[in-house]
Amino acid sequence: MSRVGRDLRVAGVVQGVGFRPYVHRLATGLRLSGRVGNDVAGVFIEIEGTQENVTEFLSALPRDPPPLARIDRVHVTACAARGADGFEIAASRDGGAHGALVSADFATCADCLRELFDPADRRYRYPFVNCTHCGPRFTIVREVPYDRPRTTMADFPMCAACGAEYTDPTDRRFHAEPTCCPDCGPRLELGGSTDPVGDAVARLADGQVLAIKGLGGFHLAVLAAHPTAPAVLRARKHRADKPFAVMVADLRQATELCEVDEIGERELTGPRRPIVLLPRRADARISAAVAPATSELGLMLPYTPLHHLLLRDLGEPIVLTSGNISDEPIAYRDADRLAGIADAVLTHNRPIHIRADDSVVRAGTVLRRSRGYAPEPLVLPLSCPQPVLACGAELKNTFCLTKGSHAFLSQHIGDLTDHETYVSFTESVQHFQRLFGITPRVVAHDLHPDYLSTRYAGELDDVDLIGVQHHHAHIASCLADNGETGPVIGVAFDGTGYGPDGTIWGGEFLVADLSGYERAGHLRPVPLPGGDAAVRQPWRMAAAYLPNADLPVTRRHKTQWAAVVAMARNGVNAPLTSSAGRLFDAAAALLDVRDEITYEGQAAIELEQCADPSTSEGYPAAVHDLVVHGEDLLHAIVADLHAGVDRAVIAARFHNGLADAVVTCCARLREHTGLQTVALSGGVFQNALLLRRTAAGLRRRGFRVLTHQRVPANDGGISLGQAVVAARRTGG
């Protein structure tokens, strides 16, 4: 019978995820000959056999790939049969243009978990058990193709037993690059302890602060229900109020602390294992210092074998927060920076090549995209004719590289105001460029001249620079997140963004697509008395909006109130701002929710937490020439406070009133533009109550509504928006 041949090129997440064994099993089952291998572009396959079997192979290949694989594209070329004898897995090939996609780090799979707790298994209680379906990837890879010598496992020669698994195409550890066991792999250390896990558990139970080396860096852990340990950790970490994340052993423990719906359960138990924000149960047994002034908890399930061992042996939840001083990047090379915070360090000798914080999600929406997601690319709604580097924003920084129709969004970097974070940013940009073989020809940046990300862009050689307005980037990010190009009515609400008119934007109504935008409306600008001081002290915004207010907030700050009011009236160190975030700050101060903040967005977050979601009515706000008079909402707050209305009802009426004003503006813009789609973006729309009320109101008026899902609505999504704007402006 005549034989035919085919050459295949498979692109996507197909290295280090068991894809070659999958191809081997499929090909041998169909009695095909040839080979499969990795190279810098992805996976190459050469097959030959009968026409019927080759056709079946091509049909079956994308049908049931390994769980962590993602096939983006299969290119098939007909060729003559080469006369191959059998089907083999070939050695990886170097050279050529990079195109391989690197998998994210994934949580321990069920098969490895069974081995971890099976006394008869040779990997029993070994804290580095993994296979092609789970374990470290992104955080250990140095170069591509993704092979062991190019990872931080290169210094751990495999023993004979692991080598046999690694070279057996029928084994789930075939070419699982981190494959190891107690005889040949990394080891735990806790001082001179002979039982590091047991000693760690004892220290946690005793109320000590423990540093733990994880996949993407060190964490700090304490017993979550301990009467004093979480407060001690707060003091040592200099983290006054921002909630800590909590790791629970399983879903049973999760449901004892929070209300877990179907979406929450799926997020908690999925292979990415982010921190999931969930409503806290009133009877949750947890220290008040874990998450003060919030009705939510950030929960996560164990995602490494070490976490499983600790949580199983300890029997109760732990705080697990990034190993750093507040505002610094997570420690990942050693624990020296944690001296003075941790009482002990549980570490290991497998190096981390690139740091990665935990990801955060809420109700199916990504709020921080990092471990478990990065560096898997996003498919863009356009193709980039030239590779782009987008440098992102100053706060919650990520950067983005594009190649063809793929966008490689970095892990969460952090706030570039910290020097160590800026160093991490520059190192990560260089690593991504090497890893994906991208040399950017176009560099996109924010318009703010003092952002370190903007300065970094300006210092690069032989590139074309494209400045992208902050709020246009927000809307473009939302479009790209939804696979669209616009035009849309874009509503961009956040705290701060550089406005081309010299004011600080943040409450914007745009008519926008990926090419450009028109500012069609906004919140009425007010002074920002003291500049950055007003961001840290929300009561200043109450003074700017309502200088003659007679409320407790006025009396609390009576020694400074008149000076701040004068500063605002005279425009001295008081730039104008249309920021929706600052409007929330003023409302929070008037309601005695928060006068000063210790982390970004704290006042708005706590205002949302105190609102009664069952309240349906909202305060009216005047809209003149598409300018929303936010002060109307604040005057209504004052009136209700004097009338003795419950604070939770007032907070809800404020949220609802702002949402109603957004709907009114969008409806008027539709009359002028004919646009039926609204994109909602910016950090303020991480407020679930505001987002829900706004989206529902828009849909009732017949609008199609786009919101963020895969990338953050906050500044963590800015780089994606910058990238697609730059791509479109250069011919994409």
Sequence and secondary structure as in RCSB ss.txt:
>XXXX:A:sequence
MSRVGRDLRVAGVVQGVGFRPYVHRLATGLRLSGRVGNDVAGVFIEIEGTQENVTEFLSALPRDPPPLARIDRVH
VTACAARGADGFEIAASRDGGAHGALVSADFATCADCLRELFDPADRRYRYPFVNCTHCGPRFTIVREVPYDRPR
TTMADFPMCAACGAEYTDPTDRRFHAEPTCCPDCGPRLELGGSTDPVGDAVARLADGQVLAIKGLGGFHLAVLAA
HPTAPAVLRARKHRADKPFAVMVADLRQATELCEVDEIGERELTGPRRPIVLLPRRADARISAAVAPATSELGLM
LPYTPLHHLLLRDLGEPIVLTSGNISDEPIAYRDADRLAGIADAVLTHNRPIHIRADDSVVRAGTVLRRSRGYAP
EPLVLPLSCPQPVLACGAELKNTFCLTKGSHAFLSQHIGDLTDHETYVSFTESVQHFQRLFGITPRVVAHDLHPD
YLSTRYAGELDDVDLIGVQHHHAHIASCLADNGETGPVIGVAFDGTGYGPDGTIWGGEFLVADLSGYERAGHLRP
VPLPGGDAAVRQPWRMAAAYLPNADLPVTRRHKTQWAAVVAMARNGVNAPLTSSAGRLFDAAAALLDVRDEITYE
GQAAIELEQCADPSTSEGYPAAVHDLVVHGEDLLHAIVADLHAGVDRAVIAARFHNGLADAVVTCCARLREHTGL
QTVALSGGVFQNALLLRRTAAGLRRRGFRVLTHQRVPANDGGISLGQAVVAARRTGG
>XXXX:A:secstr
   EEEEEEEEEE SSSSHHHHHHHHHHHTT EEEEEEETTEEEEEEEE HHHHHHHHHHTTTS  TT EEEEEE
EEEE      SEEE   B  S         B   HHHHHHHT TTSTTTT TT  BTTBB STTTB SSS  GGG
BTTTTS   HHHHHHHT TTSTTTT TT   TTTS  EESTT S HHHHHHHHHHTT  EEEE SSSEEEEEETT
 SSHHHHHHHHHT SSS  EEE SSHHHHHHHB   HHHHHHHHSTT  EEEEEB TT    TTTSTT SEEEEE
   SHHHHHHHHHH S EEEEESSSTTS    S SGGGBTTBSEEEEESS  SS     EEETTEEEE  TTTTT
  EEEEEEESS EEE   SSSB  EEEEEEEEEE    B TTSHHHHHHHHHHHHHHHHHHT   SEEEEES TT
 HHHHHHHT SS EEEEE HHHHHHHHHHHHTT    EEEEEEEEEEE TTSSEEEEEEEEE SS EEEEEEE  
EE TTTHHHHH THHHHHHH TT  SHHHHHTHHHHHHHHHHHHHTTT  EE  HHHHHHHHHHHTTS SS SST
THHHHHHHHHS TT        EETTEE THHHHHHHHHHHHTT  HHHHHHHHHHHHHHHHHHHHHHHHHHH  
 EEEEESGGGG HHHHHHHHHHHHHTT EEE  SSS SSGGGHHHHHHHHHHHHTT 
